[in-house]
């Protein structure tokens, strides 16, 4: 649980620290012209970015707790480390490419190049689907080798962690699909610019999560 | 057109009001309608949970008199009562209900930032409730594992509802968490981004602060419940051994081995303890506003109240293992958690002192909401003090799993938040419905509920000292329980039935008042906060009519300002020259 505690403590210190700074040098009972002029928006960005950032905090908590559970369960004597399939290295490469594709699409979306956005989005999505497909193949290989979930907790965690990570990508693909359909049916790049930016952040985040999970699975 | 969140739209864009019945009341994206949907649904399941508790009490007070209460069904009643009350009633009502209703109105915005997500949040919540209620009707019935759902017994043969009941319970929790997350994203983003001009964070009413911080806690803590629910589902369905140790059941070796049940307890309480504050912080905030309004006095120590909410929120993540003293732990670990637990008492006590000091020399109007708020101070102090007992490892060990614990948590997070719920409903009823309720019935409701609950839970402390264990279907005969313990149990049951029936007064009052109550004044209490300043009563879709958003010129607690004709100045009333208006400094700041 220490790992989760560190994550949550990090988030709470950031949140509480920020709120505390907002509230420390104020005398709210004194009505001042400066306060009256405050716009009522605490952060200078659009609301969807804040919504996503909040969701990422939730996801950090979720994955952190899974990692904590992994570490606690690992200490029990019946744990037999799982030899991770080599295919995961390939999949990791594909996911990195997907992230790069999103980053590139983000750039061209800001420039407003409709055609490039169409290509970039499609490529990023295709790479992500390829990654998920690769994960499924890896699952199948493990199953075929008799490494089923109920056989050992290390196996169970492997399927659980990769599965939860994959589900998060699927959720991202839903947003991706909406934007992609839009650009292919004639919407211009600027109308989906925010969506592409948010997808990019989300994909980078999930790449980072995957790197942490993969590293943990490999090393144990 | 690309989707644009409400806060990012030009504020004066014309609003297209929903026209048909369905878009107005069923698939509504209006935060007020969603709030009412959340509220009614949660109160509906709350009534089920109340009936379950009466059934439990019937068995405990008059054992062996009721054929329809078997040991199995008794455990199902206990489990579902606890789970419904904590998660599906209180969490949903405070955040989904009051959070939805109050945040946009009190912050001066037209709606939540993501109205569509908000609507989906309610329907997913409703789905979780349907799954939950369905578990009563599947073969084997609902789960009887206790609301904490501890493995291995939660999914081991012998526990009621071990087949479908527990599956539906876990599925329902997972769905609920999805619903809560969607709602929570809205509440956080709306508070941060969609306040009206002049509404600094420190001018927000404490209700919003409480709901806001509780939402942050919920967003970070509910994943722990999700993780434990998913892993237990796997243990149950796919026969993994995350939590399940090697077991022999009915002479047969089960396929589980090596799992760690205490891991579940850590995960569960990592959610479970913040959950207490997810329920308590909105109650703290709402009580502060009710007290200030009906005492015609600014809340004492506003900034301290805000910081106390933040401190309690932060600390609530480092106390979870005080629920696990009897699970066996390193003594230093126990010392750490006892210390953090007792530290939480500091900001909490600070809030209690500030509430009492708000009343001091106030112009107290003992209207119905105020009665409930003051009642809350009593029950909360009472429940909080017994918390200090249980927070200490050495005192907790003998008292653990006795009725002392039952009494403690019912006082502190059962009765206290429910009193606030009633107070809040009575306080905002004129705004929500535009009608006024019957004050006399409301006062009867308060006094009968208040004394009734005390006569339930006060004696339970004595039962706990005697060592009467909780969760037992029947006590049997033992040396340490005198016969008077059973007499006391019977009296508690009578009180419980009395309190349950008393709630009929409340429902009668609400229903009759909605149908034929007097038309309410738009601001019947003379309150300063923005929700009372809407152009329509009850506020219509878009909240602020076509006249533009309000602008805030002062904090939320300008009551009884010297030199001002009225004893309150609404937040949107400009000062005469925009300089500090008529403030009498040095009273308490």
Interface residues (C-beta under 8 A of the other chain):
Chain A: X1 X4 X5 X8 X9 X11 X12 X13 X15 X16 X19 X20 X22 X23 X26 X27 X28 X29 X30 X31 X32 X33 X35 X36 X37 X38 X39 X40 X41 X42 X43 X46 X47 X48 X50 X51 X54 X55 X57 X58 X61 X62 X65 X66 X69 X72 X73 X76 X77 X78 X79 X149 X150 X153 X156 X160 X164 X187 X191 X192 X194 X195
Chain B: X1 X2 X5 X6 X7 X8 X107 X108 X113 X114 X181 X184 X185 X186 X188 X189 X192 X193 X194 X195 X196 X197 X198 X199 X200 X201 X202 X203 X216 X219 X220 X221 X223 X224 X226 X227 X230 X231 X234 X238 X239 X240 X241 X242 X255 X257 X258 X259 X260 X263 X266 X267 X270 X298 X302 X303 X306 X307 X310 X313 X314 X317 X318 X551 X552 X553 X554 X555 X557 X558 X575 X578 X579 X580 X581 X583 X589
